[in-house]
Amino acid sequence: MKMKIHFKVRSIIRAFEEWPINVGDFVVNYQIEDHIITGISIDFAIADADFPQVVEDLNPFSRIAASITIPEVAKLKEARAFLRRIQSFLSSVAPTTIDFNSERLEWIPENQEEKERLKLYGFSVSSEGTMYDDARELTFDFVAALTYNSYSASQQEIALSFVHKGNADYNDGKYISAFYNYFLSLETQFFAGYSDPKKVKIKIKANDRIAEALSDLRDAISFQRQNYKKQFTKLNGMTNNMIVDHIVDTRGNLHHHSSRGPASWHPDEPEVFEEEAFALKVLSGSIANTIVLSSTFSTERSSDFFEMCKKAGAVVSLIARGTEITYKGEARKFESKMNIPGIKPHAALVERLNNELRVQIGRRKSFPKEYVISDLNGVLVASYRRSELAS
């Protein structure tokens, strides 16, 4: 017997194909409508004890047709934790929320005996939700890689979940709550257990990853000034150390609330802390991206992911054939075989392969004259000539 757990998803991720993602004991599938991810499901094997119990009420005067007992399936807890990690990984690259209030359980019999024993095939709760307004196109192999690698990211789950909750609060204008969630994400990773503000400042200022994120913050502030009417002014002119001091001091003021002085703040005026929440949004988001992308594209995990793609029948093999010119002016033929995760060649993937091909040719101290990229059946995917590639 198998169980499948379904959830609605709100996301701006656009994808043009989907295929099962097998990892551990789970199989993950996405629901895509009009190229937008709108749902996710995980299925897994369950034991006989996980069958739902249905007892019919034979009393003809009763309004209750039957009593139903939904078992507490042990594997569900692990599946839900996995989904939270998936949500954290996806939302680090594009706003994505799994609606955990929309959970729908489905029991799937695998033989006639199980089908005859099963009296209840599904159980669900529902909630209202709205789609995000914009969409961000990502190739499905990227979505699959994020999903696959989030399974082993249990140690990062808490920090990434704080970022996810912070983003939700920030988008709702709940800047105080957003500030706390972003700060807790950094605290979880870099200064857990430290309460003395002076020691916290020292830990933050000495961290290279936070220093890189501070550079991203400066770029974000500059972009904000150039492209939006609302101007942030508190951080303008501050050095990195001053920004760190201001953020830690703000955390202290919020935590040690007072009716007077710098520690005074009103819960109905969260906009006062919008700039501080924005700063932590950029800092924690930059670090979250580093965690997710370094995990997803680590060399030791890429081979396992590719094997999973092969089992799902989601690997496209392409061949590039053409002529390259050496720096000495000699023309020579070349052939390069490439495999990509997917069901069919997507334009973005072909472009990625094209860029990689040109890097390979450059390493041979040559430049391409002309070449074509085709699948194993000889179907042309792309073609290039020197006139198009000339700088």
C-alpha positions, 0 to 999 in steps of 0.5 A, spaced: 500 500 500 502 506 498 500 513 501 500 520 497 500 527 501 498 533 496 499 540 498 497 546 494 503 551 492 503 558 491 509 560 487 512 565 481 516 559 478 515 557 471 516 550 469 515 547 462 516 540 464 515 535 470 517 528 472 518 524 478 523 526 483 525 519 487 529 520 493 530 516 499 523 513 501 519 518 497 517 520 490 516 527 489 511 530 484 509 537 482 503 539 479 504 545 474 498 549 470 499 553 465 507 553 466 506 555 474 507 550 479 501 550 483 501 543 487 506 538 490 505 531 492 509 526 496 508 518 495 511 513 499 510 505 502 506 504 508 504 498 513 498 495 514 497 498 520 496 505 516 490 503 513 484 508 515 478 504 519 471 505 517 466 503 521 459 503 518 453 505 522 447 501 521 442 504 525 437 507 520 435 513 524 442 515 525 445 521 521 452 519 521 453 514 515 460 511 518 465 513 523 472 514 520 479 513 524 485 516 520 491 513 523 497 516 525 502 514 519 509 515 522 512 516 515 507 522 515 512 526 520 518 525 516 514 527 509 512 533 512 519 535 514 522 534 507 516 538 504 518 544 509 525 543 507 523 543 499 519 550 501 525 553 504 530 551 498 525 553 493 523 560 496 530 562 497 530 563 489 523 565 488 517 566 492 514 559 494 509 557 499 506 550 500 499 551 503 500 546 509 493 547 511 491 544 504 493 537 506 490 531 502 491 524 504 490 519 499 491 511 500 493 507 493 492 500 493 497 496 489 493 489 488 486 487 488 486 484 496 488 491 498 483 494 494 478 490 497 480 492 504 480 499 503 474 503 504 477 510 504 481 512 499 482 520 501 481 525 506 483 532 506 482 539 509 482 545 505 483 553 505 483 559 501 489 561 497 491 566 492 496 565 486 502 570 486 502 575 481 508 575 478 512 568 475 519 567 474 521 561 469 526 556 472 528 550 468 525 544 471 532 540 472 533 546 477 527 545 481 528 537 481 535 539 483 533 543 489 528 538 491 532 532 491 538 536 495 533 539 500 532 532 503 539 531 506 539 539 508 535 537 515 541 541 519 539 547 515 532 547 515 531 551 521 535 557 519 532 557 512 525 556 515 526 563 519 528 566 512 521 563 509 517 566 515 521 572 515 519 573 507 512 572 508 512 577 514 515 582 510 511 582 504 505 582 509 508 589 512 509 585 518 516 588 519 518 587 526 516 580 526 520 579 519 526 582 523 526 577 528 525 571 523 531 574 519 535 575 525 534 568 528 536 565 522 543 569 522 543 567 530 542 560 528 547 559 524 553 564 526 552 566 534 547 561 537 547 561 545 550 568 545 546 574 548 551 579 550 550 584 544 558 586 544 560 578 543 554 578 538 557 584 534 564 581 534 562 574 532 558 577 526 564 582 524 569 576 524 564 572 519 566 572 512 560 569 509 556 575 513 561 580 510 560 578 503 552 578 504 554 586 507 556 587 500 550 584 497 546 589 502 550 595 499 548 593 492 541 592 494 541 599 497 544 602 491 538 599 487 533 601 491 535 608 491 535 608 483 529 605 482 524 606 487 521 613 490 521 610 497 528 612 499 531 608 505 536 613 509 538 610 516 543 606 513 546 611 508 553 612 509 554 607 514 560 602 514 559 595 514 561 595 522 556 601 523 550 597 520 552 591 524 552 595 530 545 598 528 542 591 527 544 588 533 542 594 537 535 594 534 534 587 536 536 589 543 531 595 543 526 590 540 527 585 545 528 590 551 522 594 550 521 600 554 515 606 554 521 611 553 527 612 550 531 608 544 527 602 546 520 604 545 516 602 539 509 601 538 507 594 535 502 598 531 507 602 527 512 596 524 513 601 518 518 604 523 523 598 522 522 597 515 529 599 513 532 594 518 527 589 516 530 590 509 537 590 511 536 583 514 532 580 509 538 581 504 543 579 509 539 572 511 537 571 503 544 572 501 546 567 506 540 562 504 542 562 497 549 560 498 547 555 503 542 552 497 546 553 491 552 550 494 548 544 497 545 543 490 551 544 486 556 540 490 560 535 486 559 529 491 551 530 490 551 531 482 552 524 480 547 521 485 542 526 482 543 525 475 542 517 477 536 519 480 534 523 473 536 516 469 531 512 473 526 517 472 527 517 464 529 524 465 535 525 461 536 528 454 543 526 450 545 531 445 551 531 440 555 537 438 559 536 431 562 542 428 569 545 426 573 549 430 579 553 428 586 553 432 589 559 434 594 557 429 589 558 424 588 550 423 581 547 422 579 541 425 573 537 426 570 536 433 564 532 436 562 532 443 557 528 447 553 531 453 547 529 457 542 534 461 537 532 466 530 533 462 525 530 458 526 534 452 531 540 450 529 546 453 532 553 450 535 555 456 538 548 457 541 548 450 544 555 451 547 552 457 550 547 453 552 551 448 556 556 453 559 550 456 561 547 449 564 554 447 568 553 454 571 546 452 573 549 445 577 555 448 580 550 453 583 547 446 586 554 444 581 554 439 574 558 437 568 555 433 567 556 426 560 552 425 557 546 429 550 543 430 547 540 436 542 534 435 539 529 439 541 521 438 536 521 433 539 526 429 533 531 430 537 538 430 536 542 436 541 548 434 546 550 429 551 556 430 556 559 424 562 563 425 558 570 423 553 569 429 559 567 434 564 573 432 565 578 437 
